[in-house]
């Protein structure tokens, strides 16, 4: 019998029992559906996490100031019996790190620690003094106006983030250029609005979208390095040179070595007081990739169990089907069908069942992923390779679990079968 005729006959036999065929394929349908849904959700979470890390730049080392705790090993001597605290990154740190091998440049930022108000309401917005290369190194871009320039060191001008713009103005204006931002007794004219579309969060700064930025030189001229705050009736004076270094390296392959050198230097110069933190986005990127890959493997394995159970169910049904169709098998053999013809017919039926179930499962998996995206607000990512892999696995399951029933059918003795019927 020709293979084309056998394919048509196999499909025809399945269509004669549509309900049973669908029920037989349920294990494959739900197995493939869960595989597609889990892989899509896992891949979406992976891409989201990795994009946020990549947004910081894999050629960067982020060093930030950390306020040491009031008690314990990290307490410096000048904070034990005094409200004056000096901690964090210093000018000396900047000069030494900038001269290290493999260090291309350092963008810096300093939080003025001034309260930003709208009326009497304190906003979750901070005023930073930054170097001119901060815009590029933070991976941000100007959406209105311009960025700071060298002439702004002697002018009260600022650039604000898009979220800071919404917080400062109760009704968001289309054009905020030329408006005034008041910080204490100082007024700054807005010359630009920046946006970071990558969702970058920088240690020591936070999201650039929530900041107000002025020239670092202007910040030092207006506010110096000393910040006076009153907390719980007690005046606290903090002296901090810098809150953040964004260190850009020349060669990414030596970034780990450079990070270790910076850490060793800071640990020694700060007398082992941990008033600084370091983040290497490339290291975090590698760790997150490994974690996400493990998560994907685990989730896929769990979903694969459903496919295994579905394949066993199909094998059981096909074995029962062989018994029910003994007369058909005996008649085919009596009319000249060979064992290989019987094997192919039953194997084709099983592959049809698993492949159709796999196709339906792909549709259900994509639907589940869409529902998760809409109602749970989780990122998902689809890949044509996921779909092709699911369909191939479905066909392979049909071959694996259909071979034994097909072989069993071919072993039927036509004389004994017809005599029994």
C-alpha positions as CSV (number, residue, x, y, z in Angstrom):
1,X,0.0,0.0,0.0
2,X,1.3,3.4,-0.9
3,X,2.3,5.7,2.0
4,X,-0.1,8.5,0.7
5,X,-3.0,6.1,0.9
6,X,-2.0,5.0,4.4
7,X,-1.8,8.5,5.6
8,X,-5.3,9.2,4.3
9,X,-6.6,6.0,5.8
10,X,-5.1,6.8,9.1
11,X,-6.6,10.3,9.2
12,X,-10.0,8.9,8.1
13,X,-10.0,6.4,10.9
14,X,-9.3,9.1,13.4
15,X,-12.1,11.3,12.1
16,X,-14.6,8.4,12.4
17,X,-14.1,8.8,16.2
18,X,-13.6,12.5,16.7
19,X,-14.5,12.7,20.4
20,X,-12.3,9.7,21.3
21,X,-9.4,11.2,19.3
22,X,-9.7,14.5,21.1
23,X,-9.9,12.9,24.5
24,X,-6.9,10.7,23.7
25,X,-4.9,13.8,22.7
26,X,-5.8,15.8,25.9
27,X,-2.6,14.8,27.7
28,X,-0.5,16.1,24.7
29,X,-2.6,19.2,24.4
30,X,-2.2,20.3,28.0
31,X,1.4,19.2,28.1
32,X,2.4,21.2,25.0
33,X,0.3,24.1,26.2
34,X,2.0,24.2,29.5
35,X,5.4,23.9,27.9
36,X,4.7,26.8,25.6
37,X,3.2,29.0,28.3
38,X,6.0,28.3,30.8
39,X,8.8,28.8,28.3
40,X,7.2,32.1,27.1
41,X,6.8,33.4,30.6
42,X,10.3,32.3,31.6
43,X,11.9,33.8,28.5
44,X,9.9,37.0,29.0
45,X,11.1,37.3,32.6
46,X,14.7,36.5,31.5
47,X,14.7,39.2,28.8
48,X,13.2,41.8,31.1
49,X,15.7,41.1,33.9
50,X,18.7,41.0,31.5
51,X,17.6,44.2,29.6
52,X,17.5,46.1,32.9
53,X,21.0,44.9,33.8
54,X,22.3,45.6,30.2
55,X,20.8,49.0,30.5
56,X,23.5,49.9,33.1
57,X,26.2,48.9,30.5
58,X,28.3,45.8,30.7
59,X,31.4,48.0,30.4
60,X,30.7,49.8,33.6
61,X,31.6,49.4,37.3
62,X,29.2,51.2,39.6
63,X,30.7,52.4,42.9
64,X,28.3,54.1,45.3
65,X,28.5,55.7,48.7
66,X,26.8,53.7,51.5
67,X,26.0,55.3,54.9
68,X,27.6,53.1,57.6
69,X,25.3,51.8,60.4
70,X,25.4,53.7,63.7
71,X,26.6,50.7,65.6
72,X,28.9,47.7,64.8
73,X,32.1,47.3,63.0
74,X,31.3,49.8,60.3
75,X,31.1,52.8,62.6
76,X,33.8,55.3,62.1
77,X,35.4,57.1,65.0
78,X,34.1,60.5,64.2
79,X,30.4,59.3,64.4
80,X,30.6,57.6,67.8
81,X,30.0,60.7,70.0
82,X,29.2,63.3,67.5
83,X,26.5,64.2,65.0
84,X,29.1,65.0,62.3
85,X,29.5,62.1,59.9
86,X,32.0,61.9,57.1
87,X,31.8,58.9,54.9
88,X,31.6,57.6,51.4
89,X,33.6,58.2,48.2
90,X,36.1,61.0,48.2
91,X,38.0,63.2,45.8
92,X,41.1,61.2,46.5
93,X,39.3,58.0,45.5
94,X,38.2,59.7,42.3
95,X,41.8,60.8,41.4
96,X,43.3,57.4,42.2
97,X,40.7,55.3,40.4
98,X,40.8,57.5,37.3
99,X,44.6,56.8,36.9
100,X,44.1,53.0,37.1
101,X,44.9,50.9,34.0
102,X,41.8,49.9,32.0
103,X,39.8,52.9,33.4
104,X,38.6,55.0,30.5
105,X,36.5,57.6,32.3
106,X,34.5,58.2,35.5
107,X,31.1,60.0,35.6
108,X,30.2,61.2,39.0
109,X,27.1,62.3,40.9
110,X,26.4,63.9,44.3
111,X,23.1,64.1,46.0
112,X,22.6,67.5,47.5
113,X,20.2,66.0,50.1
114,X,17.9,69.0,49.8
115,X,14.1,68.6,50.2
116,X,12.2,69.2,47.0
117,X,8.7,70.5,47.8
118,X,5.5,71.2,45.8
119,X,3.7,73.5,48.1
120,X,4.1,71.9,51.5
121,X,4.3,68.3,50.1
122,X,7.8,66.8,50.0
123,X,8.4,65.0,46.7
124,X,10.3,61.8,46.0
125,X,12.7,63.7,43.9
126,X,16.3,64.4,44.5
127,X,18.7,67.2,43.3
128,X,22.0,65.9,42.0
129,X,25.2,67.6,41.0
130,X,26.7,65.6,38.1
131,X,29.5,65.7,35.6
132,X,28.7,66.4,32.0
133,X,29.2,62.8,30.9
134,X,26.5,61.6,33.2
135,X,23.8,61.7,30.5
136,X,25.7,59.4,28.2
137,X,27.0,57.0,30.9
138,X,23.6,56.6,32.5
139,X,22.2,55.6,29.1
140,X,19.6,58.5,29.2
141,X,18.5,60.9,26.4
142,X,17.2,64.4,26.2
143,X,13.5,64.5,25.1
144,X,13.1,68.3,25.5
145,X,15.6,71.1,25.4
146,X,19.2,70.3,26.0
147,X,21.7,68.8,28.4
148,X,24.0,70.7,30.7
149,X,27.0,72.4,29.1
150,X,30.3,73.8,30.5
151,X,28.9,77.3,30.7
152,X,26.2,76.1,33.2
153,X,28.7,75.9,36.0
154,X,28.0,79.5,36.8
155,X,24.3,79.5,36.0
156,X,21.3,78.3,38.0
157,X,19.9,75.9,35.4
158,X,18.8,72.3,35.6
159,X,17.6,69.3,33.7
160,X,14.8,67.2,35.1
161,X,13.7,63.6,34.6
162,X,10.3,62.8,33.1
163,X,9.0,61.4,36.4
164,X,10.3,64.4,38.2
165,X,8.5,66.6,35.7
166,X,5.2,64.8,36.5
167,X,5.8,65.2,40.2
168,X,6.7,68.9,40.1
169,X,3.8,70.0,38.0
170,X,0.4,68.9,39.0
171,X,-0.8,69.3,35.4
172,X,1.9,68.0,33.1
173,X,2.8,70.7,30.7
174,X,3.7,70.0,27.1
175,X,6.7,72.3,27.4
176,X,8.3,72.9,30.8
177,X,11.4,74.6,29.4
178,X,11.9,78.0,31.1
179,X,9.9,77.0,34.2
180,X,11.4,77.4,37.6
181,X,12.3,74.7,40.2
182,X,12.8,76.1,43.7
183,X,15.1,74.3,46.1
184,X,15.3,76.0,49.4
185,X,16.3,79.6,48.6
186,X,17.6,78.7,45.2
187,X,15.7,78.8,41.9
188,X,16.8,76.8,38.9
189,X,15.6,77.4,35.3
190,X,14.7,74.2,33.5
191,X,16.6,73.9,30.2
192,X,16.0,70.2,29.4
193,X,14.0,67.1,30.2
194,X,15.7,63.7,30.1
195,X,14.3,60.2,29.9
196,X,15.8,56.8,30.5
197,X,13.8,54.3,28.5
198,X,15.8,51.4,29.6
199,X,14.6,51.4,33.2
200,X,18.2,51.9,34.5
201,X,18.5,52.1,38.3
202,X,21.9,53.4,39.4
203,X,23.2,52.7,42.9
204,X,23.5,56.0,44.7
205,X,21.3,57.8,42.3
206,X,18.2,55.6,41.6
207,X,16.3,56.1,38.4
208,X,17.5,59.1,36.3
209,X,13.8,59.8,35.5
210,X,13.2,60.9,39.1
211,X,16.1,63.3,39.4
212,X,16.9,67.0,39.0
213,X,20.4,67.5,37.7
214,X,22.7,70.5,37.9
215,X,26.4,70.9,37.2
216,X,28.6,69.3,39.8
217,X,30.6,72.5,40.1
218,X,27.4,74.6,40.6
219,X,26.3,72.1,43.3
220,X,29.6,72.4,45.1
221,X,29.5,76.2,44.8
222,X,25.9,76.5,46.1
223,X,25.8,73.7,48.7
224,X,29.3,72.5,49.3
225,X,29.8,68.9,50.5
226,X,28.0,69.4,53.8
227,X,24.3,68.5,54.3
228,X,22.5,69.5,57.4
229,X,19.4,67.5,58.3
230,X,17.2,67.5,61.4
231,X,15.9,64.0,62.3
232,X,13.8,63.3,65.5
233,X,14.9,66.6,67.1
234,X,18.6,65.9,66.5
235,X,20.7,67.8,64.0
236,X,22.7,65.6,61.7
237,X,25.6,66.9,59.6
238,X,26.8,64.7,56.8
239,X,29.9,65.3,54.6
240,X,30.0,63.3,51.4
241,X,32.1,64.1,48.4
242,X,30.4,61.8,45.9
243,X,27.5,59.5,46.0
244,X,28.3,57.6,42.8
245,X,31.1,56.7,40.4
246,X,30.2,55.3,37.0
247,X,33.5,53.8,36.0
248,X,33.8,53.0,32.3
249,X,36.5,50.5,31.4
250,X,38.6,50.2,28.2
251,X,38.6,46.4,27.9
252,X,35.6,44.4,29.2
253,X,37.6,41.2,29.3
254,X,39.6,42.8,32.2
255,X,36.7,44.3,34.1
256,X,36.8,41.7,36.9
257,X,40.5,42.5,37.5
258,X,39.8,46.3,37.5
259,X,36.8,45.8,39.9
260,X,39.1,43.8,42.3
261,X,41.7,46.6,42.2
262,X,39.1,49.2,43.0
263,X,37.7,47.2,45.8
264,X,41.1,46.5,47.3
265,X,42.0,50.2,47.1
266,X,38.8,51.4,48.7
267,X,38.9,48.8,51.5
268,X,42.5,49.9,52.4
269,X,41.9,53.7,52.1
270,X,38.6,53.6,54.1
271,X,40.2,51.6,56.9
272,X,38.0,48.6,56.2
273,X,34.9,50.7,56.9
274,X,32.3,49.5,54.4
275,X,30.9,52.9,53.5
276,X,30.9,52.1,49.8
277,X,29.3,49.5,47.5
278,X,30.3,48.1,44.1
279,X,28.1,46.7,41.4
280,X,29.5,45.1,38.2
281,X,26.6,44.8,35.8
282,X,28.5,42.2,33.7
283,X,28.8,39.8,36.7
284,X,25.2,40.3,37.6
285,X,24.3,39.6,33.9
286,X,26.1,36.3,33.9
287,X,24.6,35.2,37.3
288,X,21.1,36.2,36.2
289,X,21.5,34.3,32.9
290,X,22.6,31.2,34.8
291,X,19.7,31.5,37.2
292,X,17.1,32.0,34.4
293,X,18.5,29.1,32.5
294,X,18.1,26.8,35.5
295,X,14.6,28.1,36.0
296,X,13.7,27.4,32.4
297,X,15.1,23.9,32.6
298,X,13.1,23.2,35.8
299,X,9.9,24.6,34.4
300,X,10.3,22.7,31.1
301,X,11.0,19.5,33.0
302,X,7.8,19.9,35.0
303,X,5.8,20.5,31.8
304,X,7.6,17.6,30.2
305,X,6.1,15.3,32.7
306,X,2.7,16.2,31.4
307,X,3.9,15.2,27.9
308,X,5.2,11.9,29.2
309,X,1.8,11.1,30.9
310,X,0.0,12.1,27.7
311,X,2.2,9.8,25.7
312,X,1.5,6.8,28.1
313,X,-2.2,7.6,27.8
314,X,-2.0,7.5,24.0
315,X,-0.1,4.2,24.1
316,X,-2.8,2.6,26.3
317,X,-5.6,3.8,24.0
318,X,-3.9,2.6,20.9
319,X,-3.3,-0.8,22.5
320,X,-7.1,-1.0,23.2
321,X,-7.7,0.2,19.7
322,X,-5.6,-2.7,18.3
323,X,-7.9,-5.2,20.2
324,X,-11.1,-3.5,18.9
325,X,-9.9,-3.5,15.3
326,X,-8.6,-7.1,15.2
327,X,-11.2,-7.9,12.4
328,X,-10.0,-4.9,10.3
329,X,-6.4,-6.0,10.8
330,X,-7.1,-9.6,9.9
331,X,-9.1,-8.6,6.8
332,X,-6.2,-6.3,5.7
333,X,-3.7,-9.1,6.1
334,X,-5.9,-11.6,4.3
335,X,-6.1,-9.1,1.3
336,X,-2.3,-9.0,1.1
337,X,-1.3,-6.2,3.5
338,X,2.2,-6.8,4.9
339,X,3.2,-6.4,8.5
340,X,5.1,-3.2,7.6
341,X,1.8,-1.8,6.2
342,X,0.0,-2.4,9.5
343,X,2.8,-0.9,11.5
344,X,2.8,2.2,9.4
345,X,-0.9,2.6,9.5
346,X,-1.1,2.5,13.4
347,X,2.1,4.5,13.7
348,X,0.7,7.2,11.4
349,X,-2.5,7.4,13.5
350,X,-0.5,7.9,16.7
351,X,1.6,10.6,15.1
352,X,-1.5,12.3,13.7
353,X,-3.0,12.3,17.3
354,X,0.1,13.7,18.9
355,X,0.8,16.3,16.1
356,X,-2.8,17.6,16.1
357,X,-2.7,17.6,19.9
358,X,0.6,19.5,19.8
359,X,-0.8,22.1,17.4
360,X,-3.8,22.7,19.6
361,X,-1.5,22.8,22.6
362,X,0.6,25.5,21.0
363,X,-2.5,27.6,20.5
364,X,-3.6,27.1,24.1
365,X,-0.1,27.9,25.4
366,X,0.0,31.2,23.4
367,X,-3.4,32.0,24.7
368,X,-2.4,31.4,28.3
369,X,0.7,33.5,27.9
370,X,-1.4,36.4,26.5
371,X,-3.8,36.1,29.4
372,X,-0.9,36.2,31.9
373,X,0.5,39.3,30.1
374,X,-2.8,41.1,30.2
375,X,-4.1,40.3,33.7
376,X,-0.9,39.6,35.7
377,X,1.2,42.2,33.9
378,X,4.1,39.7,33.5
379,X,6.4,40.0,30.5
380,X,6.3,37.1,28.1
381,X,8.4,36.4,25.0
382,X,7.5,34.1,22.1
383,X,9.9,32.3,20.0
384,X,9.3,30.4,16.8
385,X,11.9,27.9,18.1
386,X,9.6,27.1,21.1
387,X,6.7,26.3,18.8
388,X,8.8,24.2,16.4
389,X,10.4,22.3,19.4
390,X,6.9,21.6,20.8
391,X,5.6,20.2,17.5
392,X,8.7,18.1,17.0
393,X,8.5,16.7,20.5
394,X,4.8,15.9,19.9
395,X,5.7,13.9,16.8
396,X,8.6,12.2,18.5
397,X,6.2,11.2,21.4
398,X,3.9,9.7,18.7
399,X,6.7,7.7,17.3
400,X,8.0,6.5,20.7
401,X,4.6,5.6,22.3
402,X,3.0,4.4,19.0
403,X,5.7,1.9,18.0
404,X,4.7,-0.8,20.4
405,X,0.9,-0.7,19.7
406,X,1.8,-0.7,15.9
407,X,4.1,-3.7,16.3
408,X,1.5,-5.4,18.4
409,X,-1.1,-4.9,15.7
410,X,1.3,-6.3,13.0
411,X,1.8,-9.5,15.0
412,X,-1.9,-10.5,14.8
413,X,-2.4,-13.8,12.9
414,X,-5.1,-13.1,10.2
415,X,-6.3,-16.7,10.4
416,X,-6.8,-16.7,14.2
417,X,-8.3,-13.3,14.1
418,X,-10.9,-14.0,11.4
419,X,-11.7,-17.4,13.0
420,X,-12.3,-15.7,16.3
421,X,-14.5,-13.0,14.8
